[in-house]
Every structure is written in C-alpha cells, then in structure tokens.
C-alpha cells in the first residue's frame, strides 16, 4: 500500500513538473541551438561575457539565422518584462511576429507550419534601455531542422547616437493618440534603421529617450552613457570601440536640452548661448576621438527644436563651423529634419521622410 502511494506521488509530481514547464515555456524541442552557435549572426552592442547568455539591451540589436524546418521558437530571459521584439521570418518585415517579453525565462513560439525548405529569421529589439536588458538563450528548431550559412554581412556601417527620436518612441501610435505605450515604440521603423536598410548598411543605435548632452530628464547625460555595452541605465559596462568601426556617424541630440536648459530647477545657472555651443563641440570631439577621421553628420529634429524661431539649429551649425576651424580635416556637416508642427514624437511616416533626406545626404557624402 505504501509502495503504491509513493508510485502515485512520483507520477503526480512528474505530471505537475511537466505542466509547470509547459506553462512557463522552459521545454525545448530536440533541436536546441545554443546562442554561441557559429551560424548565428549578431548586430549591435551585445555583451558576450557569457557566450551562452548574450545580453542585448540597445534598440536595434539584431539576431539573425538561416534554418530549415517548419517551426521555430525563441528563448529569452527578460530583465523587466517590458521589452518588445520584432521577429521577421523570410524577410516579411511588413507583418512581423511581435514578442511582448515576459519577465524571466520563457520560450516564445514565433513560426508555425512553414513550408519545407530554407527560412531566415531576424530577432530585432524594438525597445530601448529604459525597458531593461534581455538574455538570448537560443533557438528551438523542428526535430529535423538545422542551421545554414547566412549571406555575408553588409560591408557598409553606420553608427547612430540620439534620443527618443532615434529610438523610435511612439512612432507606431496613431497620430491623435498618446505616444508613451511601449507597444508603439519600434526602432525598426525609426529614421536611422530605415536609412541603414535604404543603404544596405549595418547599423548600431546608441539612443535613449529623454537623454541630452548637457541635461536629461534623469540624472545622467549622453556623455556618461554613450560608451556603455549595456544600455540598461547608467552603469560601469564599457563598449570596445575597436570591435566595430562605422563608415559614418550620425548624431541627433539636443532636443531634450532645448526643453530643460531654461529651467533653473534642472540646471543652474541657466547656460548662456556660448556654453551651449561649446558643450556640443566638446561632445562631438569626444565622439571623434573614438572614430578618428570618420565623417559625421550632426542631425537635428524633427520635433520643435527645428521650428522656425528656434535658436538650436544655429547652435549646432555654429558648433560644426567651430570644429572645422579648429581642424581643417574634420569631415562634418549638418542635416535638419524640418518641423511640421506635429507636437508629439514623429510617427512612422515622418521617420520615413527624414530617412529619405538622410539617405540622400549619406549617398552624396560617401558616394554610396
């Protein structure tokens, strides 16, 4: 009688364990592909301190693979449960599978009933450092699936440094709706990402909503943030700038400074024009130290910082002229994204327009 009870208990425990694993998404199929597999391609500032748990945190970070089989699952361990990811199967970027990550470790089925043959997947981080970091724990293929070699990476490279505009905050929200929902933040459709695809270029995006050069909506600025490998807040992680060198750098900052520098509760004393201009000069020169001899485009807009009566375009243009006076070899100029009177974060159609302008400028500048 006792033996039967123990046997029944073991069966019950086994069933409960399997049920828990299924509900939490921890079980994988037989074809579990680890993150350090040589055929997985990463783009962006990824922390590989643990190769089997690479940490992704910056908007626009991308994981690509080519595979066979009719199904695909992705395993993630998300820090906050706030991140969103586009999963693009076979290049169908118009209708991606969108992962709304849950906090902790979970498996997400992202493709079902695919046709026989070869397929591609791109896992793309829509959200940014405010939403925390995510450990990528691998892929699960169908029983007889396998990874294949991807096409070669793009040879062109662009680095973007910016704020919420560059991140893509609110860009998928309706025009007449608030733009703070995380589900409406999509870096894939921000002007920088669109520009990179227009030019068949790989890109790194270093951006954070609310950040500025002199002052931010929080207690650190881009001067403390731009050199991190981990985008989740102000931390001591450091990016190796020699590991990835762009052909051109695009910087779109100062929007948050323009809102905050006149508030003595935020910054005191209120900076004079000269101090604002010099702060921009100093930041651009800091970037130039990490990317010597690389061309830089100082962009601005398309929010109200570029409206007709704004002083801020002149600040940037004056700063760029000053840098050129100090260094005749400085390959640096400006691009202004026009303000349309829309008083919220730019939506996708505005990002597309700004991307067209930036694409043409980069084509002319680099002869691409």
VMD Tcl script that draws the C-alpha trace (Angstrom):
set ca {
  {0.00 0.00 0.00}
  {2.83 2.34 0.90}
  {4.71 1.48 -2.31}
  {1.63 2.23 -4.42}
  {1.18 5.59 -2.72}
  {4.81 6.54 -3.37}
  {4.49 5.47 -7.00}
  {1.35 7.57 -7.41}
  {3.07 10.52 -5.79}
  {6.00 10.23 -8.19}
  {3.62 10.14 -11.15}
  {1.74 13.15 -9.80}
  {4.97 15.10 -9.24}
  {6.14 14.25 -12.76}
  {2.85 15.41 -14.28}
  {2.89 18.63 -12.27}
  {6.51 19.26 -13.28}
  {5.76 18.78 -16.96}
  {2.69 21.02 -16.66}
  {4.74 23.76 -14.99}
  {7.46 23.53 -17.63}
  {4.94 23.77 -20.44}
  {3.17 26.76 -18.87}
  {6.42 28.60 -18.18}
  {7.80 27.79 -21.61}
  {11.01 26.12 -20.46}
  {10.79 22.93 -22.52}
  {12.53 22.92 -25.90}
  {12.33 20.61 -28.86}
  {15.21 18.25 -29.62}
  {16.93 20.78 -31.89}
  {18.05 23.31 -29.30}
  {20.52 25.77 -30.88}
  {22.75 27.47 -28.35}
  {23.47 31.20 -28.62}
  {27.17 30.67 -29.30}
  {26.50 28.68 -32.48}
  {28.83 29.93 -35.22}
  {25.97 30.33 -37.71}
  {24.04 32.83 -35.57}
  {24.76 36.43 -36.57}
  {24.59 39.30 -34.08}
  {24.49 43.02 -34.84}
  {24.69 45.79 -32.26}
  {26.36 46.23 -28.92}
  {25.94 42.75 -27.47}
  {27.56 41.72 -24.19}
  {29.14 38.28 -24.73}
  {30.65 37.97 -21.24}
  {28.65 34.73 -21.06}
  {28.61 33.37 -24.66}
  {25.60 31.17 -23.95}
  {23.63 34.03 -22.41}
  {24.49 37.07 -24.55}
  {22.95 40.23 -23.16}
  {21.08 42.53 -25.54}
  {19.81 45.93 -24.47}
  {20.21 48.60 -27.16}
  {17.40 49.40 -29.59}
  {18.06 47.91 -32.99}
  {20.11 44.98 -31.71}
  {19.60 42.12 -34.15}
  {19.99 38.33 -34.11}
  {19.82 36.52 -37.45}
  {19.86 32.89 -38.53}
  {19.02 30.74 -41.54}
  {17.32 27.42 -40.82}
  {15.29 24.51 -42.12}
  {12.13 23.08 -40.62}
  {8.51 24.08 -40.26}
  {8.59 25.65 -36.78}
  {10.76 28.00 -34.73}
  {10.87 29.02 -31.07}
  {12.97 31.65 -29.32}
  {14.10 31.52 -25.70}
  {14.62 34.79 -23.81}
  {15.26 35.77 -20.22}
  {13.98 39.33 -19.87}
  {15.02 41.56 -17.00}
  {11.91 43.71 -16.62}
  {9.20 42.13 -18.74}
  {8.82 45.35 -20.73}
  {10.70 44.68 -23.97}
  {9.25 44.12 -27.44}
  {10.95 42.32 -30.32}
  {10.14 42.03 -34.00}
  {10.64 38.50 -35.32}
  {10.90 38.71 -39.10}
  {10.54 35.40 -40.92}
  {11.74 35.13 -44.52}
  {12.14 38.88 -44.82}
  {8.45 39.62 -44.24}
  {9.06 42.87 -42.38}
  {5.57 44.20 -43.07}
  {3.98 41.54 -40.85}
  {6.49 40.53 -38.17}
  {5.68 38.31 -35.24}
  {5.96 40.64 -32.22}
  {7.22 39.23 -28.93}
  {5.95 41.01 -25.84}
  {8.54 39.69 -23.45}
  {7.51 38.46 -20.05}
  {9.81 38.87 -17.08}
  {12.13 35.93 -16.58}
  {12.92 32.93 -18.72}
  {10.38 31.92 -21.35}
  {10.14 30.21 -24.72}
  {8.19 32.00 -27.46}
  {6.84 30.11 -30.48}
  {7.33 32.51 -33.39}
  {6.77 30.45 -36.56}
  {4.35 27.63 -37.33}
  {3.59 25.42 -40.32}
  {6.32 26.83 -42.51}
  {6.84 25.35 -45.93}
  {9.58 22.80 -46.45}
  {12.90 24.31 -47.37}
  {15.10 27.12 -46.13}
  {13.98 30.06 -43.99}
  {15.51 33.12 -42.38}
  {14.76 34.79 -39.06}
  {15.73 38.15 -37.62}
  {15.02 38.94 -33.97}
  {15.14 42.72 -33.62}
  {14.86 44.73 -30.38}
  {12.19 47.39 -30.81}
  {12.55 48.91 -27.35}
  {15.46 50.53 -25.52}
  {17.49 50.64 -22.32}
  {14.62 52.05 -20.27}
  {12.93 48.67 -20.77}
  {15.94 46.75 -19.45}
  {18.19 44.08 -20.89}
  {17.43 40.59 -22.20}
  {19.43 37.38 -22.25}
  {19.14 35.47 -25.50}
  {19.16 31.76 -24.63}
  {18.86 30.16 -28.04}
  {16.55 28.82 -30.74}
  {14.46 25.67 -31.00}
  {14.06 24.16 -34.46}
  {11.81 21.36 -35.66}
  {13.07 17.83 -34.97}
  {14.95 17.56 -38.27}
  {15.79 21.24 -38.65}
  {19.27 22.66 -38.85}
  {21.05 25.98 -39.20}
  {22.51 27.08 -42.54}
  {25.05 29.71 -43.53}
  {23.66 33.23 -43.84}
  {24.63 35.60 -46.65}
  {27.62 37.79 -45.90}
  {27.11 40.80 -43.66}
  {26.71 44.24 -45.24}
  {30.09 45.91 -45.67}
  {28.70 49.39 -45.02}
  {28.32 50.53 -41.41}
  {26.54 53.46 -39.76}
  {26.55 54.45 -36.07}
  {23.64 56.48 -34.69}
  {23.67 58.44 -31.42}
  {20.41 60.00 -30.29}
  {17.42 60.29 -28.00}
  {13.77 59.23 -28.22}
  {13.52 60.30 -31.86}
  {16.34 57.95 -32.84}
  {14.93 55.20 -30.61}
  {11.53 55.44 -32.31}
  {9.46 56.30 -29.27}
  {5.75 56.35 -30.08}
  {6.32 56.05 -33.81}
  {3.61 53.41 -34.28}
  {0.99 55.25 -32.22}
  {-1.96 56.82 -34.04}
  {-1.40 60.49 -34.88}
  {-4.18 61.54 -32.50}
  {-3.10 59.31 -29.62}
  {-0.58 59.49 -26.79}
  {2.83 58.07 -27.65}
  {4.03 56.54 -24.38}
  {2.84 52.95 -24.83}
  {5.77 50.54 -25.06}
  {3.98 48.59 -27.78}
  {4.14 51.70 -30.00}
  {7.93 52.04 -29.71}
  {9.54 50.41 -32.74}
  {13.15 51.16 -33.56}
  {12.88 49.07 -36.72}
  {10.75 51.86 -38.21}
  {12.81 54.78 -36.86}
  {14.61 57.01 -39.36}
  {18.06 55.59 -38.60}
  {17.08 51.99 -39.13}
  {15.19 52.86 -42.30}
  {18.20 54.79 -43.59}
  {20.51 51.85 -42.93}
  {18.25 49.50 -44.86}
  {17.95 52.03 -47.69}
  {21.73 51.99 -47.97}
  {22.18 48.23 -47.38}
  {24.23 49.07 -44.29}
  {24.68 47.50 -40.88}
  {23.92 49.90 -38.05}
  {24.44 50.36 -34.33}
  {21.97 52.57 -32.47}
  {23.04 54.19 -29.20}
  {20.00 56.12 -28.06}
  {17.77 56.68 -25.05}
  {14.52 58.57 -24.66}
  {14.94 61.69 -22.55}
  {18.73 61.96 -22.83}
  {20.65 65.11 -23.61}
  {24.19 66.41 -23.90}
  {24.07 68.95 -21.07}
  {20.98 67.76 -19.18}
  {18.47 64.91 -19.33}
  {15.14 64.02 -17.77}
  {17.15 61.86 -15.36}
  {20.50 62.11 -13.60}
  {22.93 61.25 -16.41}
  {23.64 62.54 -19.91}
  {24.92 61.09 -23.15}
  {28.47 61.95 -22.06}
  {28.19 59.27 -19.35}
  {26.12 56.85 -21.43}
  {27.47 56.62 -24.98}
  {30.38 54.28 -24.19}
  {28.42 51.52 -22.43}
  {27.91 48.00 -23.74}
  {24.78 47.63 -21.59}
  {22.01 50.16 -22.25}
  {20.03 49.46 -19.06}
  {20.64 52.69 -17.15}
  {23.90 54.38 -16.21}
  {26.37 51.59 -15.41}
  {30.05 50.68 -15.46}
  {29.93 48.44 -18.54}
  {32.20 49.52 -21.38}
  {31.99 49.05 -25.13}
  {35.13 48.23 -27.11}
  {35.08 50.85 -29.87}
  {37.77 48.97 -31.79}
  {35.48 45.95 -32.25}
  {33.21 47.68 -34.76}
  {34.07 50.77 -36.79}
  {31.39 52.67 -38.73}
  {31.92 54.32 -42.09}
  {29.89 57.31 -40.91}
  {28.41 58.59 -37.65}
  {25.02 60.32 -37.31}
  {24.27 62.29 -34.14}
  {20.80 63.63 -33.37}
  {20.78 65.18 -29.90}
  {19.83 68.44 -28.09}
  {16.01 68.04 -28.24}
  {15.83 67.33 -24.51}
  {18.41 70.02 -23.73}
  {16.21 72.54 -25.56}
  {13.33 71.74 -23.22}
  {15.33 71.67 -20.00}
  {18.16 74.24 -20.03}
  {15.83 77.14 -19.27}
  {14.59 75.54 -16.04}
  {16.74 76.67 -13.07}
  {15.39 73.75 -11.05}
  {17.09 71.40 -13.52}
  {20.29 73.27 -14.36}
  {21.64 76.34 -12.62}
  {22.79 78.82 -13.62}
  {20.91 78.76 -16.91}
  {23.64 78.34 -19.55}
  {24.40 81.14 -21.97}
  {24.48 80.55 -25.73}
  {28.26 80.18 -25.75}
  {28.20 77.46 -23.11}
  {25.55 75.51 -25.06}
  {27.57 75.72 -28.27}
  {30.78 74.67 -26.54}
  {29.04 71.71 -24.86}
  {28.06 70.46 -28.31}
  {31.59 70.99 -29.63}
  {33.03 69.05 -26.70}
  {30.66 66.12 -27.19}
  {31.27 65.88 -30.93}
  {35.01 65.95 -30.34}
  {34.63 63.15 -27.80}
  {32.91 61.02 -30.44}
  {35.64 61.92 -32.93}
  {38.28 60.61 -30.54}
  {36.68 57.16 -30.77}
  {36.15 57.35 -34.54}
  {39.11 59.37 -35.85}
  {38.85 60.55 -39.46}
  {35.31 59.26 -39.86}
  {32.68 61.56 -41.37}
  {29.99 62.84 -39.02}
  {26.52 64.18 -39.74}
  {25.04 66.33 -36.99}
  {21.30 65.93 -37.44}
  {18.57 67.82 -35.64}
  {14.81 67.30 -35.47}
  {12.15 66.65 -36.46}
  {10.43 67.86 -33.28}
  {10.07 71.52 -32.30}
  {13.81 72.05 -31.95}
  {13.81 72.84 -35.67}
  {10.78 75.13 -35.71}
  {11.28 78.49 -37.42}
  {12.03 80.60 -34.34}
  {14.31 78.02 -32.65}
  {17.89 79.01 -31.79}
  {19.06 75.42 -31.63}
  {19.82 74.81 -35.32}
  {22.13 77.83 -35.19}
  {23.82 76.42 -32.08}
  {24.60 73.19 -33.93}
  {25.71 74.90 -37.12}
  {27.96 77.27 -35.13}
  {29.46 74.33 -33.26}
  {30.17 72.47 -36.51}
  {31.81 75.56 -38.01}
  {33.96 75.91 -34.90}
  {35.13 72.30 -35.14}
  {36.08 72.82 -38.78}
  {38.02 75.97 -37.87}
  {39.96 74.04 -35.23}
  {40.59 71.08 -37.56}
  {40.59 71.66 -41.31}
  {40.40 67.90 -41.88}
  {37.17 67.49 -39.91}
  {34.61 65.90 -42.22}
  {31.46 67.07 -40.51}
  {28.25 68.81 -41.53}
  {24.60 69.17 -40.56}
  {21.17 67.89 -41.58}
  {17.98 69.49 -40.30}
  {14.76 67.47 -40.26}
  {12.00 70.02 -40.73}
  {9.41 70.57 -38.02}
  {5.93 70.02 -39.41}
  {4.02 71.45 -36.46}
  {3.22 68.00 -35.11}
  {3.68 68.33 -31.35}
  {4.36 64.70 -30.47}
  {7.11 62.23 -31.27}
  {7.39 61.67 -35.02}
  {5.29 58.86 -36.40}
  {6.43 56.32 -38.96}
  {5.51 58.44 -41.97}
  {7.65 61.29 -40.58}
  {10.53 58.91 -39.90}
  {10.28 57.72 -43.49}
  {10.51 61.29 -44.77}
  {13.50 62.04 -42.55}
  {15.16 58.79 -43.66}
  {14.78 59.80 -47.30}
  {16.60 63.08 -46.62}
  {19.35 61.41 -44.59}
  {19.75 58.63 -47.14}
  {20.37 61.11 -49.94}
  {22.85 63.06 -47.82}
  {24.86 59.96 -46.95}
  {24.80 58.75 -50.56}
  {26.26 62.06 -51.70}
  {28.77 62.26 -48.88}
  {30.16 58.73 -49.23}
  {29.41 58.12 -52.90}
  {27.25 55.15 -51.97}
}
mol new
graphics top color blue
foreach p $ca { graphics top sphere $p radius 0.5 }
foreach p [lrange $ca 0 end-1] q [lrange $ca 1 end] { graphics top cylinder $p $q radius 0.2 }
display resetview
